[in-house]
């Protein structure tokens, strides 16, 4: 008994210390943001603690409600979700066939690809966006190249330029990628592509080759094998990866700042403006961040219920 | 349906030859076992038949038509894999009807066919089960039903019993043989278990190091092996090196008479083959007897295995088991080798002999 008690005490102490560290590192910043969101901005100064719902009201119906109603921040929230959802789906949809083919290659080739993608993660968002900015720039990027080599002329003559205009990626004179939703989603999906590859690689590489061969001996061609065997077997990792990338992309800042039109901006831009930018309204910025976080949580839960019913019940 | 023929089939992986000049005919409706130790090329041969591997050289002919350039999905030979390869995301019934679903058969017919096959393998009430809820034996039977659903021209099984325990294996070998006879489907089974091959096959193909060592019925393979590798791989064998004489073989200082010695000329180095159950033990010398000392006795219940050291080499004899201890270690006995049950084989290569063990 004499020895058991100190051991149990040490274990309890260790657990308590662990919980304390988690609380300090993870929960405290969130609680601070949550508390500040109920604070009050003081004109010409910073902000003061308080407990009022002004910031939340402003988010949903505007500061001047009920005289006027503004849905500006709800629109920002919508674009946050819209960009993140399409970019994450695009990243997963395009990386899946790539990873599948990669797992069918030799071990050596797979290792080379994985090292390449892990290395590409060291590129910062700023660096990636700069590259795409140059590539899609109206004066020096693809539009200029198209014009130089005659594609623009062909697009005009064939009527395709008008089609591209209806899609929002052309002006009367040439293709135009900035600012467009197309460029925003494309760049966002590029940002998370390596993550999609790294997340999809383990489940796809674990698929027993005999399952594929068994399907082939029963008359299944490559497409049928993927459709009827591979995709159903990795349904959960596909949904999980999409949800993870979606949450990750909700906070994208630089890509939105460079490629999205101002009227199609997102909450991450608005939050930065409030906390560090021109408007300097930390309580309102905090309220926006909290709403974004709650929305993300709701979508994650709904996603699990809709696409992973077995997991949801556990 | 005409036979399946493999003509001069070779398979090389870089500088390694997995299968060398295989010429085989698989008779319609018969069960053939490809038998050999690990790495002998039997699975590669099966995979080439299935279309999962392309031969480096040679032709595969079915119904008079070359199928060597056809892919696995075009051949549609039903195959049972060593791991069974059942689809974990589908239940038993959907696994069995998979081939019908992808070929566009309507749902009602699919269900009826799957039920018929599940009844055939005695799993009629397990259609809704998940694969993870089945035992090893049940999984094997689902894999068989699934492979048969497409009514293949050739039915292939790659070591289908290796993952099962000995008791279950014995039962399923019998069931599979009965099922094959009932359906009359050309069947090829890969196995390294000689008992399994003997139980099920009409024809056994013994392979070693990518080469076919012998093709024959189970009785032929057992009683008249073509060489010392086959003799050693199928059951237990006494192999004694010696020199052929006009009447038989001289092993050590003893002349042994052999009835069946046509192929070999006097003076040629040969190996004498005799099954342990053919050897009898006597206290006194007799014709075709080798004097020896008992070194080990293994009692297996119905039989007793007696190991002797003789001047010509080690001999094993099998005698009926009994409650009383009739033979003891260090007993001096004579091993009688019956003339009509002895065979001469080409001189064995000792490294090959080791590989078989």
Interface residues (C-beta under 8 A of the other chain):
Chain A: X208 X210 X211 X213 X214 X215 X216 X217 X218 X219 X220 X221 X224 X228 X229 X232 X233 X235
Chain B: X50 X51 X52 X71 X72 X73 X75 X76 X77 X78 X79 X81 X82 X83 X85 X87 X88 X89 X98 X99 X101 X102 X103 X146 X147 X149 X150 X156
